[in-house]
């Protein structure tokens, strides 16, 4: 179980290999990788700046990881979230969950992502040819979270 | 207490953090005090439905008491992931 908030990139394959190392009891590993898209609506973006709240970010990610463990039989989990300036195509976030059964691994990975979207203290600013703008929270993200209540 | 601002709230207030001497009893009282102080706070806190609050790094309501709180943070709805 681990949470990392970092500027540097990550290697999904290496992270999963580390998570599996020395273990033969895992039944399923689900990973999700979030990427910076090159469009904001119809506007091409040149970069994305990701701001976060040092201290609160780590605490809130650890709390949601603990909540996922309470809800599903997780054998391992990992959340890596980047901050700083990212370019289109860059990786933003990695979530990995391992469980004896696939349903728990899929569901808990979705749960972690839904939480990250609207409860973890990150903010995105997109740089476009028309200037910079903060990404608004979307109502659909809130709806996605409500299904876990 | 330490007051922190993030994202566009930080940009509108014009600084990431400051130390505020206050007798405010709740977060809402603190917001009113800041708004009365300078125009830039009025701009930042124009629509409180778009502002989220954390007290000592835990999400809280505007009505939450400030007793014993060391760090207050104001920011827009989060957009991680």
gemmi code that builds the backbone of each chain (N, CA, C; Angstrom):
import gemmi

chains = {
    "A": [
        ("UNK", (0.852, -1.183, 0.000), (0.000, 0.000, 0.000), (0.887, 1.232, 0.000)),
        ("UNK", (0.714, 2.077, -0.972), (1.590, 3.244, -1.037), (0.940, 4.377, -1.809)),
        ("UNK", (1.378, 5.575, -1.437), (0.899, 6.793, -2.079), (2.120, 7.649, -2.381)),
        ("UNK", (2.236, 8.144, -3.617), (3.358, 9.030, -3.940), (2.853, 10.230, -4.733)),
        ("UNK", (3.279, 11.411, -4.322), (2.961, 12.645, -5.043), (4.301, 13.195, -5.497)),
        ("UNK", (4.499, 13.310, -6.797), (5.835, 13.607, -7.296), (5.801, 14.400, -8.602)),
        ("UNK", (6.921, 15.069, -8.883), (7.070, 15.794, -10.150), (7.467, 14.819, -11.257)),
        ("UNK", (8.305, 13.845, -10.899), (8.904, 12.987, -11.923), (7.894, 11.995, -12.512)),
        ("UNK", (8.222, 11.491, -13.670), (7.393, 10.512, -14.378), (7.489, 9.159, -13.676)),
        ("UNK", (6.631, 8.221, -14.105), (6.672, 6.869, -13.535), (6.634, 5.850, -14.668)),
        ("UNK", (7.045, 4.629, -14.335), (7.046, 3.517, -15.292), (6.054, 2.481, -14.782)),
        ("UNK", (4.906, 2.391, -15.457), (3.838, 1.517, -14.979), (4.294, 0.070, -14.858)),
        ("UNK", (5.027, -0.407, -15.855), (5.504, -1.791, -15.832), (6.391, -2.071, -14.637)),
        ("UNK", (7.299, -1.126, -14.380), (8.222, -1.294, -13.254), (7.466, -1.244, -11.926)),
        ("UNK", (6.469, -0.373, -11.844), (5.693, -0.250, -10.608), (4.901, -1.531, -10.321)),
        ("UNK", (4.306, -2.099, -11.365), (3.533, -3.332, -11.179), (4.470, -4.487, -10.831)),
        ("UNK", (5.649, -4.516, -11.454), (6.620, -5.577, -11.150), (7.024, -5.506, -9.674)),
        ("UNK", (7.190, -4.272, -9.178), (7.567, -4.069, -7.776), (6.448, -4.531, -6.852)),
        ("UNK", (5.232, -4.196, -7.244), (4.067, -4.561, -6.448), (3.897, -6.082, -6.368)),
        ("UNK", (4.283, -6.776, -7.461), (4.111, -8.235, -7.524), (5.298, -9.003, -6.971)),
        ("UNK", (6.411, -8.315, -6.786), (7.671, -9.000, -6.480), (7.559, -9.931, -5.265)),
        ("UNK", (7.956, -11.196, -5.468), (7.989, -12.165, -4.391), (6.619, -12.661, -3.959)),
        ("UNK", (5.574, -12.315, -4.705), (4.233, -12.722, -4.276), (3.613, -13.683, -5.281)),
        ("UNK", (2.947, -14.720, -4.771), (2.240, -15.654, -5.649), (0.763, -15.741, -5.251)),
        ("UNK", (0.373, -14.856, -4.341), (-1.003, -14.935, -3.819), (-1.965, -13.974, -4.529)),
        ("UNK", (-1.454, -13.112, -5.422), (-2.320, -12.119, -6.048), (-3.182, -12.772, -7.138)),
        ("UNK", (-4.452, -12.401, -7.177), (-5.343, -12.985, -8.185), (-5.545, -12.083, -9.378)),
        ("UNK", (-5.466, -10.779, -9.167), (-5.731, -9.830, -10.258), (-5.060, -8.517, -9.952)),
        ("UNK", (-4.475, -7.902, -10.984), (-3.944, -6.544, -10.841), (-4.625, -5.677, -11.886)),
        ("UNK", (-5.253, -4.593, -11.438), (-5.834, -3.618, -12.357), (-5.009, -2.343, -12.267)),
        ("UNK", (-4.647, -1.776, -13.429), (-3.953, -0.488, -13.411), (-4.725, 0.512, -14.267)),
        ("UNK", (-4.671, 1.761, -13.855), (-5.224, 2.853, -14.648), (-4.152, 3.918, -14.771)),
        ("UNK", (-3.932, 4.406, -15.985), (-2.998, 5.509, -16.202), (-3.753, 6.679, -16.817)),
        ("UNK", (-3.678, 7.831, -16.181), (-4.298, 9.045, -16.714), (-3.263, 9.849, -17.483)),
        ("UNK", (-3.667, 10.406, -18.633), (-2.744, 11.119, -19.520), (-3.223, 12.548, -19.781)),
        ("UNK", (-2.294, 13.416, -20.119), (-2.643, 14.789, -20.518), (-3.086, 14.744, -21.984)),
        ("UNK", (-4.339, 15.139, -22.231), (-4.845, 15.193, -23.596), (-4.423, 16.500, -24.250)),
        ("UNK", (-4.372, 16.498, -25.597), (-3.886, 17.703, -26.288), (-4.995, 18.704, -26.595)),
        ("UNK", (-6.237, 18.415, -26.158), (-7.346, 19.327, -26.426), (-8.083, 19.694, -25.143)),
        ("UNK", (-8.453, 20.974, -25.032), (-9.360, 21.426, -23.972), (-10.615, 21.923, -24.681)),
        ("UNK", (-11.649, 21.100, -24.739), (-12.792, 21.426, -25.591), (-12.317, 21.379, -27.028)),
        ("UNK", (-12.373, 22.530, -27.734), (-11.885, 22.592, -29.117), (-10.498, 23.226, -29.220)),
        ("UNK", (-9.970, 23.678, -28.069), (-8.687, 24.388, -28.095), (-7.517, 23.454, -27.844)),
        ("UNK", (-6.522, 23.475, -28.729), (-5.313, 22.689, -28.457), (-4.590, 23.251, -27.230)),
        ("UNK", (-4.082, 22.396, -26.383), (-3.320, 22.894, -25.237), (-1.826, 22.630, -25.445)),
        ("UNK", (-1.022, 23.558, -24.954), (0.421, 23.408, -25.098), (1.039, 22.811, -23.838)),
        ("UNK", (0.379, 22.992, -22.693), (0.885, 22.435, -21.438), (-0.213, 22.450, -20.391)),
        ("UNK", (0.017, 21.683, -19.330), (-0.899, 21.685, -18.196), (-0.083, 21.830, -16.916)),
        ("UNK", (-0.513, 22.777, -16.048), (0.160, 22.975, -14.771), (-0.716, 22.359, -13.679)),
        ("UNK", (-0.134, 21.452, -12.922), (-0.887, 20.784, -11.863), (-0.409, 21.274, -10.504)),
        ("UNK", (-1.330, 21.958, -9.813), (-1.012, 22.468, -8.474), (-1.591, 21.519, -7.439)),
        ("UNK", (-0.968, 21.420, -6.272), (-1.549, 20.595, -5.214), (-1.283, 21.238, -3.859)),
        ("UNK", (-1.782, 20.611, -2.826), (-1.679, 21.133, -1.466), (-0.763, 20.191, -0.696)),
        ("UNK", (0.539, 20.487, -0.656), (1.485, 19.577, -0.003), (1.039, 19.283, 1.432)),
        ("UNK", (1.123, 18.054, 1.814), (0.677, 17.671, 3.163), (-0.738, 17.139, 3.116)),
        ("UNK", (-1.679, 18.002, 2.738), (-3.073, 17.544, 2.656), (-3.242, 16.500, 1.560)),
        ("UNK", (-2.515, 16.674, 0.454), (-2.644, 15.728, -0.658), (-2.286, 14.319, -0.203)),
        ("UNK", (-1.115, 14.178, 0.413), (-0.664, 12.860, 0.853), (-1.645, 12.267, 1.869)),
        ("UNK", (-2.073, 13.106, 2.823), (-2.999, 12.623, 3.852), (-4.313, 12.164, 3.251)),
        ("UNK", (-4.830, 12.926, 2.296), (-6.134, 12.566, 1.737), (-6.031, 11.326, 0.849)),
        ("UNK", (-4.898, 11.165, 0.166), (-4.724, 9.948, -0.647), (-4.580, 8.716, 0.250)),
        ("UNK", (-3.863, 8.876, 1.359), (-3.724, 7.745, 2.287), (-5.074, 7.371, 2.892)),
        ("UNK", (-5.894, 8.394, 3.180), (-7.214, 8.125, 3.763), (-8.101, 7.373, 2.775)),
        ("UNK", (-8.046, 7.754, 1.502), (-8.913, 7.090, 0.534), (-8.390, 5.686, 0.218)),
        ("UNK", (-7.091, 5.506, 0.299), (-6.544, 4.166, 0.107), (-6.993, 3.254, 1.250)),
        ("UNK", (-6.992, 3.785, 2.465), (-7.455, 3.012, 3.628), (-8.936, 2.674, 3.483)),
        ("UNK", (-9.703, 3.622, 2.951), (-11.138, 3.381, 2.745), (-11.356, 2.275, 1.702)),
        ("UNK", (-10.544, 2.284, 0.647), (-10.655, 1.227, -0.377), (-10.333, -0.137, 0.232)),
        ("UNK", (-9.330, -0.158, 1.112), (-8.972, -1.426, 1.765), (-10.085, -1.936, 2.667)),
        ("UNK", (-10.819, -0.979, 3.261), (-11.921, -1.359, 4.139), (-13.076, -1.958, 3.319)),
        ("UNK", (-13.251, -1.416, 2.103), (-14.402, -1.832, 1.300), (-14.158, -3.092, 0.475)),
        ("UNK", (-12.902, -3.305, 0.051), (-12.593, -4.445, -0.806), (-11.420, -5.229, -0.228)),
        ("UNK", (-11.352, -6.535, -0.535), (-10.220, -7.339, -0.038), (-8.976, -7.085, -0.891)),
        ("UNK", (-8.289, -5.962, -0.640), (-7.122, -5.618, -1.449), (-5.849, -6.206, -0.848)),
        ("UNK", (-5.051, -6.803, -1.713), (-3.762, -7.339, -1.277), (-2.658, -6.317, -1.450)),
        ("UNK", (-2.862, -5.396, -2.389), (-1.874, -4.331, -2.617), (-2.555, -3.183, -3.352)),
        ("UNK", (-2.020, -1.984, -3.173), (-2.532, -0.844, -3.929), (-1.454, 0.220, -4.024)),
        ("UNK", (-1.591, 1.046, -5.041), (-0.607, 2.099, -5.283), (-1.295, 3.273, -5.963)),
        ("UNK", (-1.018, 4.477, -5.476), (-1.474, 5.689, -6.163), (-0.241, 6.563, -6.377)),
        ("UNK", (0.032, 6.911, -7.638), (1.074, 7.900, -7.941), (0.383, 9.055, -8.657)),
        ("UNK", (0.547, 10.270, -8.149), (-0.047, 11.434, -8.800), (1.048, 12.470, -9.005)),
        ("UNK", (1.187, 12.948, -10.232), (2.230, 13.941, -10.516), (1.700, 15.359, -10.316)),
        ("UNK", (2.615, 16.295, -10.115), (2.260, 17.706, -10.114), (3.335, 18.462, -10.875)),
        ("UNK", (3.114, 19.772, -11.067), (4.059, 20.560, -11.858), (3.567, 20.700, -13.283)),
        ("UNK", (4.506, 21.019, -14.163), (4.143, 21.323, -15.545), (4.261, 20.069, -16.417)),
        ("UNK", (3.161, 19.728, -17.076), (3.116, 18.530, -17.903), (2.747, 18.908, -19.336)),
        ("UNK", (3.179, 18.074, -20.281), (2.914, 18.329, -21.704), (1.879, 17.320, -22.210)),
        ("UNK", (1.196, 17.637, -23.321), (0.272, 16.664, -23.914), (0.980, 15.326, -24.128)),
        ("UNK", (0.285, 14.236, -23.762), (0.875, 12.912, -23.877), (1.542, 12.436, -22.604)),
        ("UNK", (1.832, 13.360, -21.682), (2.481, 12.967, -20.427), (1.518, 12.187, -19.535)),
        ("UNK", (2.083, 11.352, -18.692), (1.296, 10.616, -17.699), (1.044, 11.515, -16.489)),
        ("UNK", (-0.200, 11.513, -15.992), (-0.531, 12.307, -14.804), (-0.645, 11.427, -13.568)),
        ("UNK", (-1.355, 10.309, -13.712), (-1.718, 9.534, -12.528), (-1.649, 8.042, -12.828)),
        ("UNK", (-1.260, 7.296, -11.816), (-1.291, 5.826, -11.891), (-2.016, 5.298, -10.663)),
        ("UNK", (-2.984, 4.431, -10.907), (-3.639, 3.711, -9.818), (-3.463, 2.231, -10.112)),
        ("UNK", (-3.027, 1.458, -9.130), (-2.930, 0.009, -9.283), (-3.548, -0.658, -8.064)),
        ("UNK", (-4.357, -1.689, -8.317), (-4.970, -2.424, -7.214), (-4.803, -3.912, -7.464)),
        ("UNK", (-4.524, -4.662, -6.416), (-4.411, -6.114, -6.529), (-5.348, -6.757, -5.520)),
        ("UNK", (-6.011, -7.815, -5.980), (-7.004, -8.485, -5.147), (-7.073, -9.951, -5.549)),
        ("UNK", (-7.610, -10.816, -4.691), (-7.765, -12.212, -5.099), (-8.684, -12.342, -6.320)),
        ("UNK", (-9.630, -11.400, -6.478), (-10.616, -11.507, -7.565), (-10.707, -10.212, -8.368)),
        ("UNK", (-11.016, -10.346, -9.656), (-10.927, -9.184, -10.531), (-11.963, -8.104, -10.223)),
        ("UNK", (-13.179, -8.510, -9.815), (-14.215, -7.499, -9.580), (-13.747, -6.490, -8.533)),
        ("UNK", (-13.154, -6.986, -7.471), (-12.682, -6.097, -6.402), (-11.560, -5.190, -6.901)),
        ("UNK", (-10.694, -5.738, -7.748), (-9.579, -4.934, -8.277), (-10.107, -3.835, -9.197)),
        ("UNK", (-11.031, -4.187, -10.114), (-11.634, -3.176, -10.999), (-12.370, -2.104, -10.200)),
        ("UNK", (-13.260, -2.556, -9.319), (-14.106, -1.606, -8.581), (-13.281, -0.668, -7.715)),
        ("UNK", (-12.296, -1.199, -7.023), (-11.519, -0.347, -6.124), (-10.667, 0.645, -6.918)),
        ("UNK", (-10.191, 0.242, -8.106), (-9.432, 1.179, -8.948), (-10.340, 2.322, -9.403)),
        ("UNK", (-11.572, 1.994, -9.774), (-12.535, 3.040, -10.172), (-12.861, 3.954, -9.013)),
        ("UNK", (-13.032, 3.362, -7.856), (-13.321, 4.132, -6.644), (-12.194, 5.132, -6.360)),
        ("UNK", (-10.957, 4.667, -6.446), (-9.814, 5.555, -6.189), (-9.777, 6.686, -7.216)),
        ("UNK", (-10.024, 6.383, -8.477), (-10.001, 7.421, -9.506), (-11.140, 8.427, -9.333)),
        ("UNK", (-12.335, 7.920, -9.024), (-13.479, 8.821, -8.819), (-13.187, 9.787, -7.675)),
        ("UNK", (-12.558, 9.280, -6.638), (-12.213, 10.122, -5.500), (-11.172, 11.183, -5.896)),
        ("UNK", (-10.154, 10.756, -6.630), (-9.088, 11.682, -7.052), (-9.653, 12.841, -7.861)),
        ("UNK", (-10.659, 12.552, -8.693), (-11.243, 13.566, -9.575), (-11.812, 14.752, -8.806)),
        ("UNK", (-12.453, 14.480, -7.676), (-13.155, 15.594, -7.038), (-12.909, 15.779, -5.542)),
        ("UNK", (-12.058, 14.928, -4.930), (-11.821, 15.100, -3.498), (-10.353, 15.283, -3.119)),
        ("UNK", (-9.446, 14.936, -4.003), (-8.028, 15.109, -3.680), (-7.612, 16.521, -4.104)),
        ("UNK", (-6.832, 17.226, -3.261), (-6.536, 18.639, -3.529), (-5.507, 18.874, -4.644)),
        ("UNK", (-5.994, 18.680, -5.873), (-5.220, 18.992, -7.083), (-6.044, 19.954, -7.929)),
        ("UNK", (-5.347, 20.835, -8.637), (-6.015, 21.760, -9.551), (-5.203, 21.827, -10.842)),
        ("UNK", (-5.948, 21.828, -11.970), (-5.301, 21.818, -13.278), (-5.506, 23.151, -13.981)),
        ("UNK", (-4.418, 23.661, -14.530), (-4.499, 24.865, -15.353), (-3.970, 24.534, -16.739)),
        ("UNK", (-4.797, 24.814, -17.748), (-4.406, 24.501, -19.117), (-3.879, 25.739, -19.817)),
        ("UNK", (-2.783, 25.569, -20.544), (-2.225, 26.668, -21.329), (-2.608, 26.450, -22.792)),
        ("UNK", (-3.354, 27.418, -23.351), (-3.760, 27.328, -24.756), (-3.316, 28.592, -25.479)),
        ("UNK", (-3.492, 28.615, -26.796), (-3.167, 29.789, -27.586), (-3.994, 30.996, -27.176)),
        ("UNK", (-5.152, 30.753, -26.542), (-6.029, 31.845, -26.110), (-5.792, 32.234, -24.656)),
        ("UNK", (-4.686, 31.781, -24.096), (-4.382, 32.111, -22.703), (-4.563, 30.905, -21.800)),
        ("UNK", (-4.352, 31.138, -20.502), (-4.419, 30.050, -19.530), (-5.802, 30.004, -18.889)),
        ("UNK", (-6.265, 28.807, -18.578), (-7.517, 28.736, -17.824), (-7.537, 27.524, -16.901)),
        ("UNK", (-8.121, 27.743, -15.723), (-8.250, 26.661, -14.750), (-9.346, 25.715, -15.207)),
        ("UNK", (-9.100, 24.432, -15.050), (-10.088, 23.420, -15.422), (-11.184, 23.407, -14.357)),
        ("UNK", (-12.432, 23.561, -14.797), (-13.550, 23.527, -13.855), (-13.859, 22.098, -13.443)),
        ("UNK", (-14.278, 21.949, -12.189), (-14.773, 20.645, -11.748), (-16.059, 20.358, -12.514)),
        ("UNK", (-16.291, 19.090, -12.812), (-17.484, 18.739, -13.581), (-18.504, 18.035, -12.691)),
        ("UNK", (-19.766, 18.318, -12.979), (-20.830, 17.700, -12.193), (-20.807, 16.178, -12.332)),
        ("UNK", (-20.394, 15.711, -13.514), (-20.364, 14.260, -13.737), (-19.350, 13.588, -12.807)),
        ("UNK", (-18.296, 14.335, -12.427), (-17.312, 13.783, -11.492), (-17.943, 13.594, -10.113)),
        ("UNK", (-18.771, 14.554, -9.738), (-19.466, 14.478, -8.449), (-20.455, 13.299, -8.464)),
        ("UNK", (-21.155, 13.137, -9.610), (-22.093, 12.016, -9.748), (-21.357, 10.684, -9.623)),
        ("UNK", (-20.159, 10.633, -10.233), (-19.381, 9.393, -10.207), (-19.035, 9.010, -8.772)),
        ("UNK", (-18.781, 10.031, -7.956), (-18.417, 9.768, -6.566), (-19.628, 9.325, -5.755)),
        ("UNK", (-20.801, 9.865, -6.103), (-21.994, 9.602, -5.294), (-22.414, 8.128, -5.352)),
        ("UNK", (-22.016, 7.425, -6.409), (-22.437, 6.014, -6.493), (-21.753, 5.125, -5.458)),
        ("UNK", (-20.694, 5.636, -4.832), (-19.979, 4.828, -3.828), (-20.500, 5.068, -2.414)),
        ("UNK", (-21.480, 5.984, -2.280), (-21.956, 6.308, -0.929), (-22.866, 5.224, -0.398)),
    ],
    "B": [
        ("UNK", (-3.508, 32.651, 12.730), (-3.441, 31.338, 12.105), (-2.925, 31.477, 10.673)),
        ("UNK", (-2.432, 30.358, 10.132), (-1.971, 30.357, 8.742), (-3.174, 30.215, 7.815)),
        ("UNK", (-3.230, 31.070, 6.812), (-4.299, 30.959, 5.810), (-3.644, 30.731, 4.454)),
        ("UNK", (-4.072, 29.663, 3.784), (-3.474, 29.265, 2.501), (-4.499, 29.398, 1.384)),
        ("UNK", (-4.004, 29.742, 0.201), (-4.875, 29.867, -0.969), (-4.272, 29.058, -2.116)),
        ("UNK", (-5.161, 28.410, -2.877), (-4.681, 27.612, -4.004), (-5.429, 27.956, -5.294)),
        ("UNK", (-4.769, 27.660, -6.401), (-5.324, 27.807, -7.763), (-5.838, 29.232, -7.990)),
        ("UNK", (-7.057, 29.402, -8.563), (-7.468, 30.776, -8.883), (-7.781, 31.604, -7.636)),
        ("UNK", (-8.035, 30.960, -6.528), (-8.220, 31.732, -5.288), (-6.887, 32.406, -4.927)),
        ("UNK", (-5.802, 31.647, -5.063), (-4.456, 32.191, -4.820), (-4.158, 33.358, -5.761)),
        ("UNK", (-4.504, 33.176, -7.039), (-4.240, 34.243, -8.020), (-5.031, 35.504, -7.702)),
        ("UNK", (-6.292, 35.333, -7.279), (-7.117, 36.516, -6.995), (-6.693, 37.215, -5.713)),
        ("UNK", (-6.317, 36.438, -4.707), (-5.855, 37.048, -3.455), (-4.469, 37.664, -3.666)),
        ("UNK", (-3.678, 37.045, -4.536), (-2.379, 37.612, -4.877), (-1.224, 37.069, -4.070)),
        ("UNK", (-1.487, 36.042, -3.261), (-0.395, 35.384, -2.526), (-0.817, 33.976, -2.128)),
        ("UNK", (0.172, 33.088, -1.931), (-0.178, 31.701, -1.609), (-0.539, 31.485, -0.143)),
        ("UNK", (0.007, 32.325, 0.758), (-0.286, 32.127, 2.187), (0.004, 33.386, 2.967)),
        ("UNK", (-0.602, 33.481, 4.134), (-0.337, 34.613, 5.021), (-0.723, 34.198, 6.438)),
        ("UNK", (-0.200, 34.967, 7.390), (-0.583, 34.744, 8.783), (-1.637, 35.793, 9.119)),
        ("UNK", (-2.796, 35.343, 9.598), (-3.905, 36.244, 9.878), (-4.212, 36.211, 11.379)),
        ("UNK", (-4.198, 37.396, 11.993), (-4.623, 37.499, 13.393), (-6.123, 37.747, 13.384)),
        ("UNK", (-6.878, 36.851, 13.983), (-8.336, 36.971, 13.919), (-8.995, 36.402, 15.168)),
        ("UNK", (-10.157, 36.949, 15.471), (-10.993, 36.413, 16.548), (-12.204, 35.690, 15.950)),
        ("UNK", (-12.193, 35.495, 14.638), (-13.344, 34.878, 13.961), (-13.672, 33.529, 14.589)),
        ("UNK", (-14.971, 33.286, 14.772), (-15.395, 32.036, 15.420), (-15.584, 30.903, 14.415)),
        ("UNK", (-15.981, 31.277, 13.188), (-16.201, 30.250, 12.156), (-15.471, 30.653, 10.876)),
        ("UNK", (-15.413, 29.720, 9.940), (-14.800, 30.002, 8.648), (-15.538, 31.156, 7.962)),
        ("UNK", (-16.872, 31.121, 8.032), (-17.669, 32.181, 7.397), (-17.322, 33.551, 7.977)),
        ("UNK", (-17.122, 33.614, 9.299), (-16.731, 34.886, 9.939), (-15.377, 35.364, 9.408)),
        ("UNK", (-14.447, 34.418, 9.253), (-13.122, 34.764, 8.741), (-13.217, 35.321, 7.315)),
        ("UNK", (-14.048, 34.689, 6.498), (-14.245, 35.159, 5.123), (-14.787, 36.585, 5.138)),
        ("UNK", (-15.787, 36.837, 6.002), (-16.363, 38.193, 6.100), (-15.293, 39.211, 6.508)),
        ("UNK", (-14.455, 38.824, 7.462), (-13.373, 39.719, 7.915), (-12.425, 40.066, 6.781)),
        ("UNK", (-12.036, 39.045, 6.024), (-11.082, 39.266, 4.924), (-11.706, 40.139, 3.844)),
        ("UNK", (-12.974, 39.861, 3.520), (-13.667, 40.651, 2.488), (-13.730, 42.125, 2.903)),
        ("UNK", (-13.965, 42.362, 4.195), (-14.064, 43.744, 4.687), (-12.707, 44.444, 4.620)),
        ("UNK", (-11.646, 43.627, 4.599), (-10.294, 44.170, 4.665), (-9.829, 44.784, 3.346)),
        ("UNK", (-9.989, 44.024, 2.255), (-9.465, 44.471, 0.963), (-10.290, 43.925, -0.196)),
        ("UNK", (-10.309, 44.683, -1.272), (-11.094, 44.339, -2.462), (-10.728, 42.962, -3.038)),
        ("UNK", (-9.430, 42.643, -3.022), (-9.027, 41.388, -3.679), (-9.651, 40.156, -3.013)),
        ("UNK", (-9.928, 40.243, -1.697), (-10.613, 39.126, -1.035), (-12.073, 39.058, -1.492)),
        ("UNK", (-12.676, 40.240, -1.674), (-14.066, 40.277, -2.156), (-14.158, 39.618, -3.532)),
        ("UNK", (-13.129, 39.841, -4.364), (-13.101, 39.229, -5.699), (-12.922, 37.707, -5.576)),
        ("UNK", (-11.986, 37.289, -4.724), (-11.712, 35.856, -4.565), (-12.913, 35.112, -3.982)),
        ("UNK", (-13.597, 35.772, -3.036), (-14.694, 35.092, -2.335), (-16.065, 35.540, -2.824)),
        ("UNK", (-16.114, 36.014, -4.073), (-17.355, 36.541, -4.637), (-18.482, 35.505, -4.617)),
        ("UNK", (-18.147, 34.273, -5.014), (-19.162, 33.215, -5.052), (-18.689, 32.058, -4.178)),
        ("UNK", (-19.178, 32.026, -2.943), (-18.670, 31.024, -1.995), (-19.104, 29.601, -2.357)),
        ("UNK", (-20.085, 29.468, -3.283), (-20.473, 28.109, -3.686), (-19.359, 27.444, -4.501)),
        ("UNK", (-18.408, 28.257, -4.992), (-17.303, 27.689, -5.771), (-16.019, 27.568, -4.942)),
        ("UNK", (-16.139, 27.765, -3.640), (-14.956, 27.702, -2.775), (-15.064, 26.500, -1.838)),
        ("UNK", (-13.961, 25.777, -1.721), (-13.884, 24.678, -0.756), (-12.929, 25.095, 0.354)),
        ("UNK", (-13.125, 24.528, 1.551), (-12.347, 24.911, 2.723), (-11.744, 23.670, 3.378)),
        ("UNK", (-10.497, 23.786, 3.814), (-9.900, 22.725, 4.630), (-9.383, 23.346, 5.924)),
        ("UNK", (-9.663, 22.687, 7.032), (-9.155, 23.110, 8.341), (-8.135, 22.079, 8.794)),
        ("UNK", (-6.911, 22.525, 9.033), (-5.823, 21.607, 9.361), (-5.807, 20.407, 8.402)),
        ("UNK", (-5.969, 20.729, 7.119), (-5.854, 19.765, 6.024), (-6.963, 18.723, 5.975)),
        ("UNK", (-8.137, 19.064, 6.571), (-9.324, 18.214, 6.433), (-10.429, 19.077, 5.847)),
        ("UNK", (-11.156, 18.555, 4.849), (-12.261, 19.325, 4.261), (-13.282, 19.675, 5.340)),
        ("UNK", (-13.826, 20.891, 5.259), (-14.760, 21.365, 6.284), (-15.816, 22.258, 5.648)),
        ("UNK", (-16.851, 22.542, 6.422), (-17.923, 23.425, 5.960), (-17.610, 24.867, 6.347)),
        ("UNK", (-18.302, 25.801, 5.688), (-18.139, 27.225, 6.010), (-18.561, 27.539, 7.438)),
        ("UNK", (-19.490, 26.758, 7.953), (-20.017, 27.005, 9.300), (-19.107, 26.415, 10.387)),
        ("UNK", (-18.057, 25.710, 9.988), (-17.203, 25.016, 10.958), (-16.502, 26.009, 11.889)),
        ("UNK", (-16.412, 25.669, 13.189), (-15.719, 26.542, 14.143), (-14.207, 26.531, 13.919)),
        ("UNK", (-13.560, 27.647, 14.254), (-12.105, 27.767, 14.077), (-11.330, 27.503, 15.367)),
        ("UNK", (-12.030, 27.119, 16.409), (-11.377, 26.873, 17.691), (-10.261, 25.840, 17.551)),
        ("UNK", (-9.054, 26.229, 17.947), (-7.925, 25.294, 17.932), (-7.335, 25.031, 16.553)),
        ("UNK", (-7.896, 25.664, 15.524), (-7.409, 25.414, 14.159), (-6.136, 26.224, 13.904)),
        ("UNK", (-5.129, 25.591, 13.302), (-3.867, 26.289, 13.011), (-3.747, 26.701, 11.558)),
        ("UNK", (-4.380, 25.910, 10.668), (-4.206, 26.155, 9.233), (-5.557, 26.095, 8.508)),
        ("UNK", (-5.895, 27.200, 7.852), (-7.125, 27.264, 7.052), (-6.712, 27.381, 5.589)),
        ("UNK", (-7.352, 26.606, 4.729), (-7.035, 26.715, 3.303), (-8.309, 26.927, 2.497)),
        ("UNK", (-8.212, 27.825, 1.517), (-9.324, 28.089, 0.602), (-8.888, 27.719, -0.809)),
        ("UNK", (-9.772, 27.020, -1.533), (-9.435, 26.640, -2.909), (-10.695, 26.324, -3.701)),
        ("UNK", (-10.567, 26.269, -5.051), (-11.712, 25.895, -5.888), (-11.980, 24.395, -5.773)),
        ("UNK", (-13.127, 23.937, -6.309), (-13.367, 22.495, -6.371), (-12.181, 21.780, -7.020)),
        ("UNK", (-11.834, 20.622, -6.481), (-10.634, 19.930, -6.919), (-10.823, 19.271, -8.292)),
        ("UNK", (-9.725, 19.158, -9.022), (-9.755, 18.533, -10.348), (-8.518, 17.667, -10.543)),
        ("UNK", (-8.452, 16.596, -9.769), (-7.302, 15.696, -9.889), (-7.551, 14.618, -10.929)),
        ("UNK", (-6.686, 13.608, -10.889), (-6.874, 12.442, -11.750), (-6.445, 12.645, -13.182)),
    ],
}
model = gemmi.Model(1)
for chain_id, residues in chains.items():
    chain = gemmi.Chain(chain_id)
    for i, (resn, *xyz) in enumerate(residues, 1):
        res = gemmi.Residue()
        res.name, res.seqid = resn, gemmi.SeqId(i, " ")
        for name, pos in zip(("N", "CA", "C"), xyz):
            atom = gemmi.Atom()
            atom.name, atom.element = name, gemmi.Element(name[0])
            atom.pos, atom.b_iso = gemmi.Position(*pos), 0.0
            res.add_atom(atom)
        chain.add_residue(res)
    model.add_chain(chain)
structure = gemmi.Structure()
structure.add_model(model)
structure.setup_entities()
